Amino acid sequence: MLITTAPDGTEVRATDEGQGPAVLILHPGLDDGRSWEKVAARLTARHRVVRLHRRQYRQDLPGPATIPQEAEHVLAVAREIEPPILLVGHSSGAVVALESLVAAPGTFSGAVLYEPPVVIGDPLGGPGGEINVRARQAIAAGRPGRALRIFIRDTVRLPAWVAFLAGVFAAVSPWLRPLVPHQIDDNEALDRLGVRLDAYAGIQAPVLLLGGDRSPAHLGERLDALARVLPRAERVVLHGQGHSAHASAPGEVAAVIERFAATFEG
């Protein structure tokens, strides 16, 4: 375990495994880093793999957190790691990765961004944040499963049956249920950040944009928008995969990360 302190005095925690050039992983929503265990296990033979427990999803810290506050935790961990550091972000964690690249140019040798839901037009929470409002109302009514169903159906835009099953699972899972309000916090934080494509155009580190051909179309559109502005962007498509390839095809995801890391590790 790697434990350090952010500039605002909050404790930063990350799982720290393996030896070699560093890979710093920022997990997606509804998680604490555990969902990337299978990918990490495939990387640790040749890499030091550090999985940050993102501030937004820490039950022991006051929240909600802003994206800049989350980036402060990323950079606090980076200061404890010998370069080169490859930054890997998934979903909202990939947006935190982008903001970390903007905040501290030169800190990271490169980044792999797996389907970041960057705002490119309308808010993720819909006009006036109405999706988030409905999800908040469900949480206030003691129905986290319904809140998650709203988020997955209306923000992630997965099929209704997928959203229904996720909602059922959240309603009965003692691990997942407490994370649902944090997911809505996360969505609202992304919307408050707004459109940041102009800022991302200044990122000089090489960036690999990763996506699945079975993911919701809007995630591909967001990758397209990033590809147009990032000076050193490369696109990789995971065929037959969606937004959860880290779980369904961890070997394939690890291989993509390793190939990209090799380009600047010498």
URNORQUI-V42183 format. One line per field, one symbol per residue. phi: phi as a letter, one per 30 degrees, with the letter a starting at -180 (. if undefined). Layout:
phi: ???
//
This chain:
phi: .cbbbdedjddcbadbbibkedbcccdddhabjddceddeddcddbbdcccddeedcddccdbdcddedddddddddedccdddbccbbbhddddddedddddbejdcdabccchddddbadeddieiiddddddddddddibddddddddddccdideedddddddddddccdddeddeedddeddddddddidbdddddcdcddbcccacdcdeeddddddeddddcddbcbcbccdibcdbddcdbdddddddddddeddbdi
//
